[in-house]
Every structure is written in structure tokens, then in C-alpha cells.
Amino acid sequence: MKVVIVTDEPVGVLDEAEEVFLVSTTRDVQPVHRLDDRRLETPGPVTSKLQETWAARAAESIDP
């Protein structure tokens, strides 16, 4: 199992982000296509892996 570290960052880090995604139990993992006037390539490699992992866990159990 890989370790994931969650941290709070200032909103300014979004200006340098290569990928941005939203996660929720109702919408799963959703890539962000545009941030202000900047288009983001979506889904990026991290977002794609998260979507795959989420879908696999959801298929295993009703409680991913």
C-alpha cells in the first residue's frame, strides 16, 4: 500500500499546478479542465490513476 500525505496549501499553488482534480463521494474523481484563463490537460496521469483506483474500489464494494 502506498502512503498518501494530505496537506493544506495556499490557493496560490494552483497557479503552478500541472493537474487539478476534485474528489467527492457523489462525483468520484473529476478533472478540472480550466483554472481561471488557463486550460489544463485532462485527465493528467495522476487524475487518471485516481479514477482507475476509485472505479476498482467501487466495483469491489458498495463502500469504496
Buried (B, 14 or more C-beta within 10 A) or exposed (E): EEEEEEEEEEEEEEEEBEBBBEEEEEEBBBBBEEEEEEEBEBBBEBBBEBBEEBEEEEEEEEEE
